[in-house]
């Protein structure tokens, strides 16, 4: 399974490890993902999502139903 947030579409970025001698080697900046269950009272169902922690902040701010609805419109969530 890929490391992609199901609500925001965030994925790993690629960059460089830079040593003190300025040697550069490739590395990955992975997304901080959490697997979490949410209850959506409007649909009367539980939903298990792999979300980044910044999406959790959005859920706390806007509510789960609004964030899921927005993700479905953008095409990130197919459920």
BATI-749699 format. One record per atom (N, C-alpha, C): x, y, z; residue number from 1; chain; atom name. Coordinates in steps of 0.02 Angstrom, whole numbers, plus 50000, padded with zeros to 5 digits. Example, Ala and Ser with C-alpha at 12.3 -4.5 7.8 and 13.67 -1.06 7.14 Angstrom:
# residues 2
SITE    px    py    pz pos unit site
SITE 50660 49716 50390   1    A    N
SITE 50615 49775 50390   1    A   CA
SITE 50660 49835 50390   1    A    C
SITE 50642 49888 50354   2    A    N
SITE 50684 49947 50357   2    A   CA
SITE 50645 50002 50394   2    A    C
This chain:
# residues 79
SITE    px    py    pz pos unit site
SITE 50042 49941 50000   1    A    N
SITE 50000 50000 50000   1    A   CA
SITE 50044 50062 50000   1    A    C
SITE 50026 50110 49960   2    A    N
SITE 50067 50170 49954   2    A   CA
SITE 50056 50217 50013   2    A    C
SITE 50105 50260 50024   3    A    N
SITE 50101 50307 50079   3    A   CA
SITE 50072 50373 50054   3    A    C
SITE 50006 50373 50046   4    A    N
SITE 49970 50431 50021   4    A   CA
SITE 49911 50445 50068   4    A    C
SITE 49902 50508 50086   5    A    N
SITE 49845 50527 50127   5    A   CA
SITE 49782 50521 50084   5    A    C
SITE 49730 50488 50110   6    A    N
SITE 49669 50477 50073   6    A   CA
SITE 49624 50538 50070   6    A    C
SITE 49636 50588 50112   7    A    N
SITE 49594 50648 50112   7    A   CA
SITE 49626 50706 50076   7    A    C
SITE 49691 50714 50082   8    A    N
SITE 49724 50772 50052   8    A   CA
SITE 49766 50755 49991   8    A    C
SITE 49782 50691 49982   9    A    N
SITE 49823 50670 49925   9    A   CA
SITE 49897 50682 49935   9    A    C
SITE 49918 50700 49996  10    A    N
SITE 49989 50711 50009  10    A   CA
SITE 50026 50645 50001  10    A    C
SITE 50087 50650 49973  11    A    N
SITE 50129 50591 49963  11    A   CA
SITE 50201 50608 49978  11    A    C
SITE 50245 50559 49976  12    A    N
SITE 50316 50569 49993  12    A   CA
SITE 50349 50617 49944  12    A    C
SITE 50393 50658 49971  13    A    N
SITE 50434 50703 49929  13    A   CA
SITE 50505 50676 49926  13    A    C
SITE 50542 50696 49874  14    A    N
SITE 50611 50673 49866  14    A   CA
SITE 50657 50733 49875  14    A    C
SITE 50712 50721 49911  15    A    N
SITE 50761 50774 49922  15    A   CA
SITE 50830 50746 49931  15    A    C
SITE 50873 50784 49963  16    A    N
SITE 50942 50763 49973  16    A   CA
SITE 50960 50761 50047  16    A    C
SITE 51000 50710 50066  17    A    N
SITE 51036 50712 50129  17    A   CA
SITE 51100 50752 50115  17    A    C
SITE 51114 50802 50155  18    A    N
SITE 51173 50843 50143  18    A   CA
SITE 51219 50835 50203  18    A    C
SITE 51279 50810 50191  19    A    N
SITE 51327 50800 50245  19    A   CA
SITE 51363 50865 50259  19    A    C
SITE 51405 50864 50311  20    A    N
SITE 51443 50923 50329  20    A   CA
SITE 51492 50943 50273  20    A    C
SITE 51514 50892 50236  21    A    N
SITE 51559 50904 50179  21    A   CA
SITE 51521 50921 50115  21    A    C
SITE 51456 50933 50121  22    A    N
SITE 51411 50950 50066  22    A   CA
SITE 51403 50894 50014  22    A    C
SITE 51415 50831 50035  23    A    N
SITE 51399 50774 49992  23    A   CA
SITE 51324 50765 49993  23    A    C
SITE 51295 50750 49934  24    A    N
SITE 51222 50744 49929  24    A   CA
SITE 51203 50674 49908  24    A    C
SITE 51158 50643 49945  25    A    N
SITE 51130 50579 49926  25    A   CA
SITE 51054 50585 49930  25    A    C
SITE 51020 50548 49887  26    A    N
SITE 50947 50553 49883  26    A   CA
SITE 50915 50523 49946  26    A    C
SITE 50858 50553 49966  27    A    N
SITE 50819 50527 50022  27    A   CA
SITE 50746 50543 50010  27    A    C
SITE 50703 50514 50051  28    A    N
SITE 50630 50525 50047  28    A   CA
SITE 50606 50561 50109  28    A    C
SITE 50561 50607 50100  29    A    N
SITE 50526 50639 50155  29    A   CA
SITE 50456 50609 50156  29    A    C
SITE 50444 50560 50199  30    A    N
SITE 50379 50526 50201  30    A   CA
SITE 50328 50569 50238  30    A    C
SITE 50265 50557 50222  31    A    N
SITE 50209 50591 50254  31    A   CA
SITE 50195 50559 50321  31    A    C
SITE 50176 50598 50370  32    A    N
SITE 50160 50573 50436  32    A   CA
SITE 50089 50545 50435  32    A    C
SITE 50082 50480 50420  33    A    N
SITE 50017 50448 50411  33    A   CA
SITE 49995 50411 50474  33    A    C
SITE 49929 50412 50485  34    A    N
SITE 49898 50378 50541  34    A   CA
SITE 49836 50342 50514  34    A    C
SITE 49827 50278 50533  35    A    N
SITE 49767 50241 50514  35    A   CA
SITE 49715 50252 50569  35    A    C
SITE 49657 50278 50550  36    A    N
SITE 49608 50299 50600  36    A   CA
SITE 49537 50284 50576  36    A    C
SITE 49494 50266 50624  37    A    N
SITE 49423 50254 50610  37    A   CA
SITE 49383 50316 50629  37    A    C
SITE 49337 50335 50585  38    A    N
SITE 49294 50393 50598  38    A   CA
SITE 49221 50371 50591  38    A    C
SITE 49179 50399 50634  39    A    N
SITE 49107 50386 50629  39    A   CA
SITE 49075 50447 50596  39    A    C
SITE 49038 50435 50542  40    A    N
SITE 49003 50489 50508  40    A   CA
SITE 48929 50482 50523  40    A    C
SITE 48902 50525 50568  41    A    N
SITE 48832 50518 50588  41    A   CA
SITE 48782 50533 50531  41    A    C
SITE 48801 50576 50484  42    A    N
SITE 48756 50592 50428  42    A   CA
SITE 48743 50531 50383  42    A    C
SITE 48794 50488 50377  43    A    N
SITE 48788 50427 50336  43    A   CA
SITE 48777 50365 50379  43    A    C
SITE 48781 50373 50445  44    A    N
SITE 48773 50319 50494  44    A   CA
SITE 48819 50260 50477  44    A    C
SITE 48884 50275 50469  45    A    N
SITE 48933 50223 50455  45    A   CA
SITE 49002 50241 50482  45    A    C
SITE 49043 50190 50492  46    A    N
SITE 49112 50198 50512  46    A   CA
SITE 49155 50197 50449  46    A    C
SITE 49208 50237 50449  47    A    N
SITE 49252 50243 50392  47    A   CA
SITE 49324 50239 50417  47    A    C
SITE 49363 50191 50391  48    A    N
SITE 49433 50185 50409  48    A   CA
SITE 49475 50217 50355  48    A    C
SITE 49516 50265 50375  49    A    N
SITE 49556 50303 50328  49    A   CA
SITE 49629 50305 50350  49    A    C
SITE 49674 50310 50301  50    A    N
SITE 49744 50323 50314  50    A   CA
SITE 49755 50397 50299  50    A    C
SITE 49762 50437 50352  51    A    N
SITE 49765 50510 50343  51    A   CA
SITE 49829 50538 50373  51    A    C
SITE 49851 50595 50346  52    A    N
SITE 49908 50629 50375  52    A   CA
SITE 49884 50670 50435  52    A    C
SITE 49930 50688 50478  53    A    N
SITE 49911 50722 50539  53    A   CA
SITE 49886 50793 50526  53    A    C
SITE 49906 50823 50470  54    A    N
SITE 49878 50888 50453  54    A   CA
SITE 49804 50882 50433  54    A    C
SITE 49785 50824 50404  55    A    N
SITE 49715 50812 50389  55    A   CA
SITE 49675 50802 50453  55    A    C
SITE 49705 50773 50505  56    A    N
SITE 49671 50767 50569  56    A   CA
SITE 49656 50835 50599  56    A    C
SITE 49701 50883 50589  57    A    N
SITE 49688 50952 50612  57    A   CA
SITE 49630 50982 50574  57    A    C
SITE 49625 50968 50509  58    A    N
SITE 49568 50993 50469  58    A   CA
SITE 49503 50962 50493  58    A    C
SITE 49505 50897 50510  59    A    N
SITE 49445 50863 50534  59    A   CA
SITE 49422 50893 50600  59    A    C
SITE 49469 50908 50644  60    A    N
SITE 49451 50939 50708  60    A   CA
SITE 49422 51009 50698  60    A    C
SITE 49445 51043 50647  61    A    N
SITE 49423 51111 50634  61    A   CA
SITE 49355 51113 50597  61    A    C
SITE 49349 51075 50541  62    A    N
SITE 49290 51079 50498  62    A   CA
SITE 49238 51025 50512  62    A    C
SITE 49260 50967 50539  63    A    N
SITE 49215 50911 50548  63    A   CA
SITE 49228 50858 50495  63    A    C
SITE 49216 50795 50512  64    A    N
SITE 49233 50740 50468  64    A   CA
SITE 49190 50740 50405  64    A    C
SITE 49126 50757 50411  65    A    N
SITE 49082 50753 50353  65    A   CA
SITE 49103 50804 50300  65    A    C
SITE 49120 50865 50320  66    A    N
SITE 49140 50916 50273  66    A   CA
SITE 49206 50898 50238  66    A    C
SITE 49253 50870 50275  67    A    N
SITE 49318 50853 50246  67    A   CA
SITE 49311 50794 50198  67    A    C
SITE 49270 50744 50215  68    A    N
SITE 49260 50686 50171  68    A   CA
SITE 49224 50708 50108  68    A    C
SITE 49174 50752 50115  69    A    N
SITE 49137 50777 50057  69    A   CA
SITE 49184 50815 50009  69    A    C
SITE 49228 50855 50037  70    A    N
SITE 49277 50893 49998  70    A   CA
SITE 49326 50846 49962  70    A    C
SITE 49348 50793 49997  71    A    N
SITE 49395 50745 49968  71    A   CA
SITE 49362 50706 49911  71    A    C
SITE 49298 50690 49917  72    A    N
SITE 49262 50655 49864  72    A   CA
SITE 49255 50700 49802  72    A    C
SITE 49245 50764 49812  73    A    N
SITE 49239 50810 49755  73    A   CA
SITE 49305 50817 49718  73    A    C
SITE 49361 50816 49756  74    A    N
SITE 49427 50822 49725  74    A   CA
SITE 49450 50756 49695  74    A    C
SITE 49417 50700 49711  75    A    N
SITE 49434 50636 49682  75    A   CA
SITE 49484 50596 49722  75    A    C
SITE 49499 50616 49783  76    A    N
SITE 49546 50579 49825  76    A   CA
SITE 49513 50518 49857  76    A    C
SITE 49449 50522 49872  77    A    N
SITE 49414 50470 49908  77    A   CA
SITE 49359 50442 49864  77    A    C
SITE 49357 50376 49855  78    A    N
SITE 49308 50345 49811  78    A   CA
SITE 49249 50314 49848  78    A    C
SITE 49251 50313 49914  79    A    N
SITE 49199 50279 49952  79    A   CA
SITE 49138 50321 49960  79    A    C
